[in-house]
C-alpha cells in the first residue's frame, strides 16, 4: 500500500519557539494532504486541508497564522507551529490521498512544548 | 458540516465474543465510510470501508453494514481476540468534489478491550 512518512516522530521545544513538521508521500503523488491534531484519549480533529500549489483550507477555530501549512509539491506538505505554547502539545498526524478513496496516514509527530 | 456520533465510548468483551460499534452521520451527501483501528501512539489503520452504493461488506472476522435511510453504519467484529484491543474510529466523507472533497469527519472513538 501507499506510504506516508512524517518527520520528526517526536519533538520537544521551548515555549515561544517554532516547530516544523514534514509529511511526505513516499510512493504516490498526493493531490490532497490533511493535518490532524489528536489530544490524549480524544478523536482526530482536522486542522486543515491542503492541495499542492494552493493555500490551505483551515477548519473553524484553527488559527492559520499560528499553524502555517505549505504544500510545496505533490509529495511534501509541512506544518509549522509558530510561537508554540504548552497547550499546543499534542499528537499531530498528517494524511494524504491520491486518486483513490483511501486516505493514508503518517505515523504522527508527538509535540511537547515546555 | 458533517457530524458523526459513535457509540459506545468503551466496550469490554470476552475473547471469542462479538463486538459491535455503531455510528450515525448527519449529512446525506456522505458516501464513503471507513473504519480505523488505532493503537496507542500509532497511526490510524484502515480495517474496512464501505461506499454508499453497498449495504454490507465483510472481510474475514470484520464486517460493516450501512443503512443510508437511517444514516447509520456499524462495525461488527466476530470471534474477538486480545490483539483486537485498541481504539476504533468510524468516519464519514463526502466525495462529491468541491472544497469538502476527501475530508474525513471522525467519530469520538470506542475503546475496545478483549479479555482473554
Interface residues (C-beta under 8 A of the other chain):
Chain A: X32 X34 X42 X43 X44 X45 X46 X49 X57 X91 X93 X95 X97 X101 X102 X103 X105 X106 X107 X108 X110
Chain B: X32 X34 X41 X42 X43 X44 X45 X46 X49 X51 X89 X93 X95 X99 X101 X102 X103 X104 X105 X106 X107 X108 X109
